[in-house]
Amino acid sequence: ISSTLTPYKPIKFSRFSSFSTGIFKIFFNKISQGFNSGWIYQQWKSGIATCSGSFEVNAALNNEIEDVFVDELNSSGLNFDVSGVAQWNIEKMSELPSLTGTVEPIRSLQLLPGVQTTAEITSGLYVQGCDNSHNVICLDGVPGYYPVHLLGFFSTFNPLHYQNILFKKNAEALSSNRLGASVNVMSYDALPEKVEGTVDLGLLSVQTTLSVPIKDRMGVILSGRYSNVNLLYDDLLNGKYAHRNIKYSFHDLNLKYCWSINSDNNLFVNCYKGIDNSKLSFKEFQIDSKLNWGNQTTSINWQRTLKNGMLECVLYNTSYS
């Protein structure tokens, strides 16, 4: 059982840049309040900016700010806060090239600064010299154990089911056993407004999701993913040899139940189950083996909005076998 109290921060900006001509840019993330530019060592007037999304402020390095230009940004979906925590929208990741034709959130994190990889086809994260086992990877706040398929070729996250991925480097004493990074893949919290579904076909897997509203304040999101390796590549694996039989498959199942109790309280139930199945048979060597493994997580998440923050309590169970 875990409980988290998150106070609201007054101002967040994603990055700051300046130029030799005296022009500077400040990029803010979803604020609606005043900001004072005196922290740039000049006694300037306060400006007021209000925006529902991210926006950009351009100003000249003068003794006094007379004009402030606010422009909407075509965001890439990747934002950094002051402490260096990165939040990446998974839907925006589809704009990146992919070897298998589908989005792999963990492999996309390998593009971030301070993250290394040992091969192009693995989903391991080696953060600031740490091993992949030094990371903690969570599904909606629930830690998972070895959350990959096919020895690291696929991650266990269905990109159609999840909305954002949060990445934080753990160079602190509070994470003594996980000095690499904390990764939290977060699903959609908004209630489904209508029945809708999505199907994504890839070279090695098929994934789908279905959103169904229940009454006014309830909804269910169902998602699944299944590998088509045996269907499409059986001839490549086994050829015409009758004495050889190589099979491999995996599937992921996600279920999320959303209940908006009132304007201040929300309840979410998340379930995940992933299974890998492999079979290797060589009659001339008298080899006949089967191996199955997978993850399973279940959690109940209660969120309460407070006057100056949010209280979140999570009851969860996680297993790997």
Backbone bond lengths (Angstrom), bond angles and torsions (degrees), N, CA, C in turn:
res aa  C-N    CA-C-N  psi(-1)  N-CA   C-N-CA  omega(-1)  CA-C   N-CA-C  phi
1 I - - - 1.454 - - 1.520 107.91 -
2 S 1.311 116.48 132.38 1.458 120.28 178.69 1.511 109.40 -132.01
3 S 1.334 116.22 151.77 1.460 122.30 179.06 1.518 108.22 -137.98
4 T 1.318 116.51 136.50 1.458 121.61 -176.84 1.509 109.38 -133.20
5 L 1.333 117.40 131.56 1.453 123.42 174.32 1.510 107.90 -111.33
6 T 1.330 117.21 117.79 1.463 122.50 -176.09 1.517 109.57 -112.85
7 P 1.356 118.74 107.39 1.465 119.58 175.79 1.525 110.50 -75.64
8 Y 1.311 116.21 150.59 1.451 120.44 177.01 1.520 109.76 -75.76
9 K 1.295 117.24 134.78 1.457 122.29 177.65 1.533 109.30 -91.78
10 P 1.346 117.62 142.46 1.460 118.99 -175.11 1.514 114.17 -66.66
11 I 1.336 117.61 -42.06 1.468 120.72 -175.72 1.516 109.02 -144.94
12 K 1.312 116.92 139.28 1.458 123.10 172.10 1.519 108.41 -131.75
13 F 1.323 115.97 136.53 1.457 118.37 171.37 1.516 108.31 -131.03
14 S 1.349 115.29 142.08 1.454 119.60 -172.74 1.517 112.54 -80.88
15 R 1.330 117.75 -35.81 1.464 118.87 177.80 1.517 109.86 -163.79
16 F 1.336 115.99 165.68 1.453 122.92 -177.45 1.525 107.67 -138.75
17 S 1.322 117.31 133.98 1.462 120.68 178.92 1.520 109.44 -140.64
18 S 1.334 116.29 147.94 1.456 121.60 178.80 1.522 109.33 -133.88
19 F 1.340 116.48 163.48 1.453 122.76 -175.93 1.524 109.88 -129.84
20 S 1.319 116.44 163.24 1.470 121.49 -177.89 1.521 112.11 -66.07
21 T 1.319 118.47 -19.77 1.465 121.93 -179.85 1.508 113.08 -81.07
22 G 1.344 117.04 -2.40 1.446 120.40 -179.30 1.504 114.22 92.86
23 I 1.333 118.01 4.47 1.460 121.91 178.03 1.525 108.78 -90.51
24 F 1.314 115.88 134.60 1.458 119.26 175.98 1.519 109.38 -127.85
25 K 1.330 115.10 157.24 1.459 122.51 178.99 1.516 109.28 -128.21
26 I 1.328 116.30 135.26 1.449 122.70 175.31 1.517 107.61 -121.54
27 F 1.320 117.06 127.70 1.456 122.47 -178.38 1.526 108.38 -107.34
28 F 1.329 116.80 116.95 1.457 122.70 -178.36 1.517 110.29 -103.19
29 N 1.338 115.57 157.60 1.463 122.39 178.03 1.525 109.65 -120.93
30 K 1.321 117.43 105.69 1.463 124.17 168.87 1.531 113.15 48.78
31 I 1.315 116.96 68.87 1.453 120.29 174.92 1.519 108.65 -123.41
32 S 1.303 116.23 160.87 1.451 121.26 177.44 1.519 107.46 -148.80
33 Q 1.351 115.79 70.79 1.442 120.44 -177.99 1.519 109.00 -165.32
34 G 1.344 115.34 178.10 1.458 119.18 -177.91 1.517 112.07 -81.92
35 F 1.329 116.64 154.02 1.457 120.63 174.08 1.518 108.55 -133.74
36 N 1.319 116.63 144.04 1.454 122.56 -179.24 1.514 108.70 -111.66
37 S 1.316 116.94 125.59 1.461 121.19 -175.53 1.518 112.72 -88.05
38 G 1.335 118.17 12.83 1.449 120.29 -179.94 1.507 113.85 -66.82
39 W 1.336 117.17 -16.63 1.463 120.04 178.74 1.510 112.51 -71.83
40 I 1.337 118.29 -5.79 1.471 120.79 175.24 1.526 109.21 -95.52
41 Y 1.333 115.49 25.72 1.462 123.45 173.40 1.532 112.60 63.37
42 Q 1.286 117.91 27.86 1.452 122.03 172.68 1.523 107.85 -133.01
43 Q 1.293 118.01 141.87 1.448 122.07 178.71 1.525 108.25 -86.25
44 W 1.309 115.27 90.58 1.446 122.10 -178.57 1.517 109.90 -108.91
45 K 1.312 115.81 167.09 1.455 120.39 175.67 1.520 110.62 -77.29
46 S 1.318 114.99 156.72 1.466 119.23 177.20 1.512 109.60 -79.87
47 G 1.341 114.66 142.59 1.457 120.16 176.02 1.519 109.35 -115.40
48 I 1.284 116.97 155.58 1.458 122.78 179.22 1.518 108.32 -116.58
49 A 1.340 116.82 128.61 1.470 121.60 178.79 1.514 107.91 -133.74
50 T 1.312 115.66 134.32 1.455 121.77 179.17 1.514 109.00 -131.49
51 C 1.319 116.39 128.97 1.465 120.02 -178.24 1.522 107.91 -157.45
52 S 1.317 116.45 145.35 1.456 120.41 179.94 1.513 112.32 -86.38
53 G 1.320 118.22 -15.76 1.453 121.88 -179.75 1.514 110.01 -126.54
54 S 1.333 117.01 -159.70 1.455 120.90 176.31 1.517 109.04 -77.39
55 F 1.315 116.35 147.16 1.452 118.94 176.84 1.519 109.54 -149.33
56 E 1.341 115.69 171.10 1.454 122.92 -173.85 1.514 109.19 -124.30
57 V 1.342 116.87 135.38 1.459 121.89 178.31 1.517 108.14 -113.68
58 N 1.341 117.48 122.57 1.453 123.67 176.98 1.526 108.52 -109.53
59 A 1.309 118.38 131.33 1.462 120.86 178.86 1.521 109.14 -149.29
60 A 1.327 116.34 157.50 1.461 122.05 179.81 1.518 109.29 -95.33
61 L 1.317 116.75 150.16 1.459 122.59 -178.20 1.524 108.74 -82.36
62 N 1.314 117.15 75.81 1.452 123.80 177.84 1.529 108.83 -114.87
63 N 1.329 116.04 177.53 1.452 119.57 177.77 1.524 112.11 -72.01
64 E 1.328 116.59 -19.22 1.450 119.66 -176.23 1.519 109.49 -147.17
65 I 1.318 116.66 134.23 1.457 121.04 178.00 1.522 108.75 -88.14
66 E 1.299 116.28 117.52 1.454 120.67 179.74 1.522 111.78 -99.20
67 D 1.322 117.24 -38.35 1.459 121.71 -177.79 1.518 109.70 -127.55
68 V 1.310 116.07 139.20 1.454 122.59 174.57 1.519 107.78 -125.91
69 F 1.343 116.17 127.02 1.453 121.82 -179.19 1.526 108.43 -105.03
70 V 1.313 117.15 125.11 1.458 123.51 179.27 1.517 108.00 -113.16
71 D 1.343 116.09 118.24 1.463 122.09 -178.87 1.519 109.15 -123.35
72 E 1.329 116.68 143.00 1.455 120.99 174.33 1.526 109.71 -70.67
73 L 1.305 116.65 143.94 1.455 122.39 179.05 1.520 110.63 -102.76
74 N 1.317 116.01 142.34 1.457 121.13 170.33 1.525 107.07 -86.43
75 S 1.322 115.83 85.15 1.458 121.51 -169.60 1.526 111.16 -69.08
76 S 1.331 114.91 144.58 1.460 120.90 175.54 1.521 112.11 -82.96
77 G 1.336 116.60 -3.32 1.455 120.27 -178.76 1.507 114.31 87.38
78 L 1.349 117.89 -2.01 1.459 122.88 -179.89 1.515 108.72 -111.48
79 N 1.336 116.49 121.10 1.458 121.69 -178.40 1.518 110.12 -130.53
80 F 1.333 115.84 143.21 1.456 123.16 175.17 1.523 108.44 -117.13
81 D 1.334 117.08 136.66 1.456 118.91 173.21 1.525 109.45 -94.01
82 V 1.320 116.28 -175.28 1.472 120.68 -174.34 1.520 111.69 -62.44
83 S 1.329 118.29 -34.79 1.465 121.81 -177.77 1.522 113.19 -81.02
84 G 1.337 118.59 -2.24 1.457 121.70 178.22 1.510 114.94 92.56
85 V 1.341 118.69 5.20 1.458 121.62 177.55 1.528 109.10 -74.21
86 A 1.325 116.52 129.66 1.460 121.82 -177.91 1.519 110.21 -102.85
87 Q 1.329 116.41 134.90 1.458 122.43 173.70 1.520 108.14 -123.11
88 W 1.332 115.79 124.68 1.459 121.92 -173.34 1.521 109.01 -123.21
89 N 1.328 115.67 127.16 1.454 120.88 176.32 1.519 109.54 -75.80
90 I 1.338 117.27 123.76 1.467 121.55 -173.66 1.526 111.01 -68.17
91 E 1.331 117.35 -32.47 1.465 119.28 178.43 1.517 111.00 -63.06
92 K 1.350 117.42 -35.46 1.460 121.27 177.92 1.524 111.85 -70.06
93 M 1.346 117.12 -22.70 1.462 119.70 178.78 1.520 112.47 -64.78
94 S 1.326 117.38 -21.59 1.468 120.52 -179.85 1.518 112.26 -64.67
95 E 1.342 117.78 -15.50 1.453 120.83 177.05 1.525 112.42 -76.51
96 L 1.338 117.01 -13.36 1.459 120.78 178.54 1.528 110.26 -83.38
97 P 1.335 118.55 149.24 1.474 119.91 176.65 1.522 111.13 -66.68
98 S 1.332 116.18 143.95 1.466 121.55 -178.25 1.512 109.46 -134.15
99 L 1.334 116.02 138.58 1.457 121.04 -178.62 1.520 111.73 -68.09
100 T 1.330 117.42 -37.14 1.466 121.54 -176.30 1.523 113.42 -97.71
101 G 1.332 118.20 -2.61 1.450 121.14 179.39 1.512 114.77 87.47
102 T 1.326 118.72 -3.26 1.461 123.26 177.75 1.522 109.68 -124.15
103 V 1.310 115.80 159.31 1.460 121.08 -177.30 1.527 109.82 -75.80
104 E 1.326 116.41 133.24 1.459 122.86 173.54 1.532 107.59 -119.21
105 P 1.360 118.24 98.84 1.469 120.34 -174.06 1.522 113.97 -58.07
106 I 1.333 118.14 -42.95 1.461 119.87 -177.71 1.525 110.68 -66.03
107 R 1.323 117.39 -40.74 1.462 119.44 179.31 1.534 111.43 -66.87
108 S 1.327 117.53 -30.14 1.464 119.96 177.18 1.520 111.53 -67.40
109 L 1.347 117.54 -29.92 1.464 120.36 178.02 1.516 112.24 -65.95
110 Q 1.329 117.73 -18.50 1.462 120.16 177.92 1.522 112.42 -66.42
111 L 1.337 117.82 -12.64 1.466 121.78 178.29 1.521 112.58 -83.73
112 L 1.334 118.13 -10.05 1.458 121.38 -177.75 1.533 110.62 -76.66
113 P 1.329 117.64 152.73 1.471 120.38 178.76 1.522 111.85 -64.76
114 G 1.320 115.69 140.33 1.457 121.69 -179.77 1.503 114.63 86.61
115 V 1.348 118.01 1.10 1.462 122.39 -179.10 1.523 108.63 -113.03
116 Q 1.328 116.18 129.08 1.465 121.59 178.73 1.521 109.40 -117.28
117 T 1.318 115.21 165.29 1.460 121.85 176.06 1.519 108.99 -140.60
118 T 1.316 115.61 155.04 1.460 119.67 -179.12 1.523 112.84 -93.78
119 A 1.329 117.54 -20.91 1.464 121.29 -179.66 1.513 108.80 -154.95
120 E 1.329 116.36 159.92 1.452 121.02 -177.37 1.521 113.07 -72.02
121 I 1.316 118.30 -23.90 1.455 120.42 -171.52 1.524 113.01 -102.15
122 T 1.330 119.19 3.33 1.454 121.25 -179.11 1.522 110.32 -98.11
123 S 1.329 116.09 156.45 1.459 122.04 178.41 1.524 112.05 -104.14
124 G 1.320 118.26 17.78 1.451 121.38 -179.70 1.516 111.89 -77.17
125 L 1.342 115.96 148.79 1.456 122.76 177.99 1.523 108.70 -118.63
126 Y 1.301 115.99 121.06 1.462 122.43 178.91 1.521 106.60 -114.45
127 V 1.333 116.14 97.56 1.452 122.64 -169.85 1.514 110.13 -99.61
128 Q 1.324 116.08 119.29 1.460 123.35 175.41 1.524 112.32 51.13
129 G 1.337 116.19 44.09 1.454 121.65 176.41 1.510 115.17 86.31
130 C 1.315 118.99 -2.83 1.465 121.62 179.70 1.520 110.65 -83.81
131 D 1.326 115.42 159.26 1.452 121.12 177.74 1.530 110.06 -79.98
132 N 1.327 116.60 163.46 1.456 120.50 179.97 1.534 111.89 -62.76
133 S 1.336 117.46 -30.10 1.464 121.07 179.26 1.524 112.72 -71.55
134 H 1.328 118.40 -9.64 1.456 122.11 179.10 1.522 112.53 -85.56
135 N 1.328 117.81 2.80 1.458 122.07 178.95 1.527 110.14 -98.67
136 V 1.307 115.73 154.77 1.462 121.94 170.95 1.524 107.21 -118.15
137 I 1.327 116.39 123.91 1.459 122.72 -176.79 1.521 108.08 -117.20
138 C 1.334 116.12 126.25 1.456 122.05 -173.72 1.522 111.15 -121.10
139 L 1.315 115.09 149.68 1.451 123.59 171.89 1.524 107.66 -110.94
140 D 1.319 116.68 107.96 1.468 122.15 -175.43 1.522 111.52 53.08
141 G 1.340 115.98 43.24 1.448 121.32 176.98 1.510 115.74 85.30
142 V 1.334 118.45 -1.81 1.462 122.57 -179.69 1.528 108.95 -102.38
143 P 1.326 119.71 121.76 1.466 120.68 -178.61 1.523 112.30 -67.22
144 G 1.326 115.37 139.10 1.459 122.01 176.35 1.513 110.53 -114.32
145 Y 1.325 116.83 153.52 1.454 121.94 -177.49 1.531 109.56 -109.99
146 Y 1.321 115.18 122.19 1.464 122.05 -178.73 1.539 110.12 50.27
147 P 1.339 117.51 62.83 1.473 121.09 -174.45 1.532 112.89 -82.95
148 V 1.319 116.45 62.75 1.466 121.42 179.12 1.525 109.01 -140.02
149 H 1.343 114.84 160.41 1.455 122.59 173.45 1.531 109.42 -117.12
150 L 1.314 115.59 156.00 1.464 122.56 175.17 1.527 111.56 53.15
151 L 1.359 115.32 48.38 1.472 122.34 175.72 1.520 112.38 57.70
152 G 1.321 117.07 34.55 1.455 121.33 175.56 1.507 115.52 103.15
153 F 1.321 119.09 -1.23 1.464 120.84 -178.86 1.520 110.95 -73.79
154 F 1.335 118.33 -36.75 1.450 123.88 177.55 1.522 109.34 -119.03
155 S 1.334 116.72 145.63 1.458 120.68 167.99 1.523 108.96 -88.54
156 T 1.322 116.85 167.77 1.460 120.75 -176.68 1.522 112.91 -87.81
157 F 1.318 118.36 8.49 1.449 121.34 -174.19 1.521 110.58 -98.48
158 N 1.317 115.12 122.18 1.455 121.07 173.06 1.528 107.80 -80.24
159 P 1.335 119.62 110.42 1.470 120.61 -174.08 1.516 113.66 -63.76
160 L 1.331 118.94 -18.48 1.459 120.65 177.97 1.528 111.84 -76.15
161 H 1.318 117.30 -21.37 1.462 121.09 -176.91 1.519 112.16 -89.82
162 Y 1.326 117.49 -25.54 1.460 121.14 -173.50 1.522 111.05 -107.01
163 Q 1.332 114.97 151.65 1.464 121.33 -175.78 1.521 112.61 -103.52
164 N 1.336 117.92 -50.62 1.458 122.04 -176.06 1.518 110.12 -131.85
165 I 1.322 114.28 158.71 1.456 120.65 174.30 1.523 107.89 -128.83
166 L 1.325 116.18 130.36 1.464 122.85 -176.79 1.516 108.86 -107.26
167 F 1.331 116.70 128.04 1.464 122.46 -175.81 1.522 109.01 -124.93
168 K 1.345 116.05 126.11 1.455 121.52 -178.59 1.520 109.56 -138.18
169 K 1.326 117.06 129.71 1.457 121.83 176.02 1.518 109.64 -79.08
170 N 1.351 116.51 134.38 1.464 121.87 -170.58 1.517 112.96 -103.06
171 A 1.298 118.98 50.61 1.461 121.23 178.62 1.526 109.62 -85.64
172 E 1.346 116.82 64.97 1.454 121.71 -177.92 1.518 109.41 -151.78
173 A 1.338 115.96 160.24 1.460 121.01 -176.26 1.519 112.48 -69.50
174 L 1.331 117.86 -24.27 1.467 120.44 -179.64 1.517 111.85 -65.89
175 S 1.327 117.69 -20.12 1.467 122.06 -179.70 1.514 109.58 -118.12
176 S 1.330 116.74 54.90 1.460 120.82 -173.29 1.523 112.36 -64.50
177 N 1.336 118.32 -31.31 1.457 120.94 179.94 1.521 113.35 -93.38
178 R 1.318 117.34 -5.30 1.463 122.61 -179.94 1.520 108.26 -135.25
179 L 1.339 116.04 68.90 1.457 121.45 -175.07 1.518 113.28 -79.12
180 G 1.331 117.51 -6.46 1.460 119.65 179.71 1.513 111.85 -76.01
181 A 1.332 116.97 -83.96 1.462 121.27 -177.27 1.513 109.74 -156.32
182 S 1.332 115.00 159.06 1.462 122.96 171.28 1.520 108.25 -108.85
183 V 1.315 116.64 126.69 1.463 122.48 -179.86 1.522 107.84 -122.85
184 N 1.310 116.61 124.23 1.457 121.54 179.14 1.521 108.83 -125.01
185 V 1.323 116.52 116.82 1.463 122.09 179.14 1.522 107.34 -95.95
186 M 1.340 116.43 119.22 1.460 122.03 -171.77 1.525 110.29 -110.25
187 S 1.327 115.86 131.09 1.457 121.76 178.84 1.522 110.53 -84.80
188 Y 1.318 116.23 177.41 1.460 121.85 -178.42 1.529 110.28 -70.99
189 D 1.337 116.28 133.17 1.453 121.54 178.25 1.522 112.59 -99.11
190 A 1.319 117.72 -18.05 1.459 120.81 -176.94 1.528 110.75 -71.41
191 L 1.319 116.20 143.21 1.458 121.28 177.85 1.525 110.48 -70.02
192 P 1.328 118.75 136.49 1.473 120.34 176.00 1.529 110.77 -62.60
193 E 1.326 115.83 133.42 1.461 120.37 179.66 1.522 112.24 -92.24
194 K 1.320 117.30 -23.33 1.458 121.10 179.68 1.519 108.83 -154.46
195 V 1.323 115.64 166.08 1.464 120.48 178.46 1.529 108.44 -76.52
196 E 1.315 115.91 120.61 1.453 120.82 179.11 1.524 109.56 -152.08
197 G 1.331 114.78 152.56 1.464 120.14 -178.75 1.511 111.40 -143.10
198 T 1.323 115.61 162.33 1.464 123.20 -179.03 1.521 108.84 -139.09
199 V 1.327 116.27 139.72 1.460 122.69 176.39 1.517 108.17 -126.52
200 D 1.329 116.10 133.41 1.465 122.37 -179.36 1.525 108.55 -126.70
201 L 1.323 116.29 122.56 1.465 122.21 179.84 1.517 109.66 -103.78
202 G 1.332 116.53 126.34 1.450 121.87 177.72 1.512 111.57 -120.25
203 L 1.323 116.52 179.37 1.457 120.93 -179.56 1.523 112.43 -71.09
204 L 1.328 116.75 -27.65 1.462 119.96 -175.81 1.520 113.87 -123.61
205 S 1.326 118.39 -6.86 1.461 120.22 -178.06 1.518 110.67 -155.23
206 V 1.337 114.03 159.47 1.463 122.92 174.84 1.522 107.35 -123.10
207 Q 1.320 117.31 131.64 1.456 120.80 -178.03 1.529 109.78 -133.83
208 T 1.329 115.04 148.47 1.449 120.62 -176.52 1.517 109.51 -149.24
209 T 1.333 116.25 159.86 1.458 122.15 175.99 1.520 109.05 -146.93
210 L 1.331 116.36 150.34 1.460 122.88 -178.80 1.522 108.66 -139.65
211 S 1.339 116.47 127.15 1.461 122.92 178.84 1.519 108.96 -110.76
212 V 1.336 116.42 129.46 1.468 121.54 -176.37 1.523 108.81 -132.64
213 P 1.338 118.95 118.13 1.472 120.33 174.59 1.517 111.20 -76.47
214 I 1.351 116.07 145.34 1.466 122.85 177.18 1.529 107.13 -125.59
215 K 1.300 116.25 111.00 1.465 121.39 -176.67 1.526 109.69 60.06
216 D 1.348 116.74 -147.30 1.462 119.95 -175.30 1.524 113.04 -96.17
217 R 1.315 117.33 -31.79 1.459 120.53 -172.39 1.530 113.07 -118.39
218 M 1.310 117.78 16.10 1.455 121.00 -178.61 1.521 110.27 -133.27
219 G 1.314 114.93 154.23 1.452 120.37 178.03 1.520 111.10 -164.14
220 V 1.320 115.78 158.73 1.463 122.46 -179.59 1.523 108.52 -130.91
221 I 1.333 115.56 138.02 1.466 122.34 175.55 1.525 107.99 -121.34
222 L 1.312 117.35 120.02 1.465 123.76 179.31 1.521 108.95 -113.96
223 S 1.323 116.17 134.13 1.461 120.93 -179.72 1.523 109.56 -140.22
224 G 1.318 115.49 150.87 1.460 120.88 178.42 1.513 111.49 -151.78
225 R 1.314 114.44 154.93 1.475 121.02 177.61 1.520 108.41 -144.48
226 Y 1.333 115.45 137.54 1.462 120.40 -178.51 1.521 108.51 -139.84
227 S 1.320 115.53 139.07 1.463 120.16 -179.97 1.527 110.72 -82.59
228 N 1.310 115.75 142.79 1.466 121.16 177.33 1.527 111.75 -111.38
229 V 1.335 116.15 31.30 1.469 120.69 -178.65 1.526 110.55 -64.05
230 N 1.337 117.86 -47.37 1.465 120.71 -178.64 1.524 112.05 -66.30
231 L 1.321 116.44 -33.90 1.458 119.94 -177.11 1.521 112.36 -71.77
232 L 1.318 116.86 -42.19 1.466 120.49 -173.19 1.519 114.04 -96.98
233 Y 1.338 117.12 -25.82 1.465 119.03 -170.53 1.528 112.31 -123.17
234 D 1.321 117.47 25.21 1.468 120.50 179.35 1.523 111.35 -65.58
235 D 1.330 117.36 -41.24 1.472 120.04 179.38 1.515 111.48 -65.84
236 L 1.327 116.56 -33.29 1.460 119.45 179.28 1.524 111.39 -71.02
237 L 1.325 117.36 -35.89 1.464 121.11 -178.45 1.531 112.56 -78.42
238 N 1.329 116.79 -41.36 1.465 120.24 -172.92 1.522 114.08 -108.94
239 G 1.317 116.80 -23.30 1.458 119.31 -179.49 1.521 111.58 62.26
240 K 1.313 115.78 -142.07 1.460 121.76 -179.43 1.525 112.30 -104.02
241 Y 1.336 115.70 15.82 1.464 119.28 -177.07 1.525 109.08 -87.21
242 A 1.324 116.91 116.43 1.459 121.31 -178.99 1.525 112.10 -73.54
243 H 1.333 116.38 -21.98 1.460 119.42 -176.97 1.530 111.88 -85.97
244 R 1.331 118.26 -2.84 1.465 120.57 -177.57 1.524 109.64 -117.01
245 N 1.317 115.25 135.27 1.463 120.35 179.73 1.529 108.85 -142.31
246 I 1.336 116.14 107.27 1.463 122.44 179.47 1.526 108.12 -118.08
247 K 1.323 115.52 121.07 1.455 121.03 -179.71 1.529 109.34 -130.90
248 Y 1.338 115.04 143.28 1.469 120.22 173.90 1.529 109.01 -152.09
249 S 1.325 115.70 138.69 1.463 121.18 176.71 1.522 109.09 -155.05
250 F 1.301 115.52 158.32 1.461 120.90 173.72 1.524 108.62 -147.88
251 H 1.315 116.33 158.51 1.452 120.97 174.93 1.522 109.52 -148.48
252 D 1.325 115.54 152.36 1.458 124.06 176.76 1.524 108.43 -127.87
253 L 1.331 116.08 136.09 1.453 122.28 176.98 1.524 109.03 -126.54
254 N 1.338 116.42 130.09 1.465 122.16 179.42 1.523 109.87 -126.65
255 L 1.312 115.55 139.45 1.456 122.14 175.62 1.521 108.40 -137.15
256 K 1.333 115.54 130.76 1.470 120.27 176.12 1.518 109.51 -132.95
257 Y 1.332 115.42 126.87 1.448 122.56 177.17 1.527 107.99 -110.16
258 C 1.327 116.97 126.00 1.460 122.86 -177.32 1.531 109.72 -115.21
259 W 1.336 116.22 133.33 1.459 121.37 177.32 1.522 108.54 -137.89
260 S 1.325 115.27 113.65 1.456 121.18 175.18 1.525 107.79 -89.61
261 I 1.331 116.75 96.41 1.458 121.74 -175.52 1.528 110.76 -63.40
262 N 1.317 116.39 -49.26 1.463 123.19 173.23 1.515 107.72 -156.25
263 S 1.315 117.18 -168.56 1.463 120.44 -175.91 1.521 113.16 -67.10
264 D 1.336 118.32 -19.21 1.467 121.70 -176.56 1.522 113.82 -110.45
265 N 1.325 119.14 -11.61 1.458 121.71 -175.14 1.521 110.85 -128.95
266 N 1.340 115.18 133.39 1.457 122.13 177.62 1.521 109.10 -134.04
267 L 1.332 115.57 143.44 1.461 122.02 179.20 1.522 109.29 -125.42
268 F 1.347 115.92 131.76 1.460 121.53 -179.63 1.527 108.87 -129.17
269 V 1.317 116.19 136.76 1.458 123.02 174.00 1.521 107.69 -118.50
270 N 1.341 117.08 120.76 1.461 122.61 -177.62 1.522 110.02 -117.85
271 C 1.325 115.83 133.16 1.468 121.75 176.35 1.526 108.81 -131.67
272 Y 1.307 115.29 137.49 1.472 121.50 177.22 1.521 109.69 -139.12
273 K 1.325 115.73 141.12 1.462 121.52 174.78 1.525 108.49 -145.28
274 G 1.328 116.19 125.20 1.461 122.30 178.02 1.518 110.72 -128.02
275 I 1.326 116.46 135.97 1.466 121.97 -176.34 1.532 109.19 -132.77
276 D 1.334 115.90 137.38 1.469 123.12 170.05 1.524 108.37 -112.24
277 N 1.332 116.57 134.20 1.462 122.25 177.45 1.527 109.06 -125.84
278 S 1.301 116.42 126.95 1.465 120.91 178.59 1.526 110.19 -134.01
279 K 1.319 115.37 147.70 1.465 121.93 179.50 1.518 108.85 -142.47
280 L 1.310 116.28 132.97 1.465 122.18 -179.87 1.525 108.55 -134.70
281 S 1.326 115.11 122.15 1.461 119.62 -176.58 1.524 109.85 -139.16
282 F 1.353 116.70 123.79 1.466 124.40 173.51 1.532 107.40 -130.14
283 K 1.301 116.25 107.59 1.458 119.86 -174.61 1.520 112.52 -67.31
284 E 1.358 117.89 -36.97 1.457 118.75 -177.06 1.517 112.02 -68.68
285 F 1.334 117.94 -23.29 1.457 121.52 177.21 1.530 112.11 -102.63
286 Q 1.322 117.05 4.57 1.472 123.08 -179.10 1.537 111.36 55.44
287 I 1.315 114.08 44.23 1.466 120.88 177.68 1.524 108.82 -108.32
288 D 1.293 116.23 124.87 1.461 122.06 176.59 1.523 107.60 -147.82
289 S 1.325 116.94 100.13 1.466 121.01 -173.94 1.520 110.52 -130.25
290 K 1.320 114.87 149.22 1.454 123.07 175.10 1.521 108.71 -133.77
291 L 1.307 115.44 141.60 1.462 119.99 -178.23 1.529 108.79 -142.81
292 N 1.340 115.68 128.73 1.460 121.93 178.56 1.527 109.18 -129.52
293 W 1.325 117.12 138.63 1.460 121.05 177.01 1.533 108.37 -154.28
294 G 1.342 116.19 162.61 1.453 118.25 -178.80 1.513 113.53 176.87
295 N 1.343 114.79 171.37 1.460 124.07 178.88 1.520 110.62 -110.27
296 Q 1.325 115.54 153.61 1.449 121.18 174.55 1.524 108.84 -148.46
297 T 1.338 116.66 127.62 1.463 121.72 178.95 1.527 109.73 -134.27
298 T 1.333 115.03 146.64 1.457 122.49 175.81 1.526 107.58 -142.58
299 S 1.321 116.95 135.52 1.458 119.88 -178.71 1.520 110.82 -148.17
300 I 1.343 114.76 150.04 1.460 123.66 171.71 1.524 106.78 -120.04
301 N 1.308 116.20 121.60 1.459 122.07 -173.17 1.524 109.55 -119.28
302 W 1.331 115.86 122.16 1.469 121.54 176.59 1.518 108.86 -112.70
303 Q 1.334 116.66 126.36 1.453 122.98 179.12 1.525 109.14 -119.06
304 R 1.324 115.00 130.98 1.468 120.68 177.13 1.522 108.94 -125.97
305 T 1.306 116.59 126.13 1.454 122.39 178.84 1.517 109.75 -83.97
306 L 1.336 115.88 122.89 1.454 122.13 178.54 1.528 110.30 -101.89
307 K 1.306 116.20 177.65 1.457 120.34 -177.77 1.522 111.33 -65.41
308 N 1.337 116.73 -39.74 1.463 120.55 -176.71 1.522 112.52 -122.50
309 G 1.310 117.94 25.62 1.455 119.30 -179.67 1.512 111.67 170.99
310 M 1.323 114.97 -157.99 1.460 120.96 -179.28 1.521 109.90 -142.17
311 L 1.321 116.59 137.31 1.460 123.51 175.85 1.522 108.06 -105.51
312 E 1.334 116.01 129.00 1.460 121.23 -177.71 1.524 109.07 -130.61
313 C 1.317 116.35 126.16 1.469 122.86 178.41 1.522 108.51 -121.03
314 V 1.339 116.54 134.64 1.462 121.95 -176.27 1.526 109.56 -129.65
315 L 1.313 116.73 128.29 1.460 123.96 170.86 1.517 107.53 -113.46
316 Y 1.352 117.36 120.91 1.457 118.60 -172.14 1.526 111.97 -142.10
317 N 1.319 114.11 161.62 1.464 123.44 173.11 1.529 107.89 -136.75
318 T 1.318 116.70 133.20 1.450 121.41 -179.56 1.524 109.50 -136.67
319 S 1.332 116.47 143.90 1.463 120.62 -178.48 1.523 109.70 -150.81
320 Y 1.323 114.57 157.32 1.472 122.49 177.13 1.515 107.72 -141.64
321 S 1.319 115.72 129.71 1.468 118.46 -179.01 1.528 109.13 -150.21
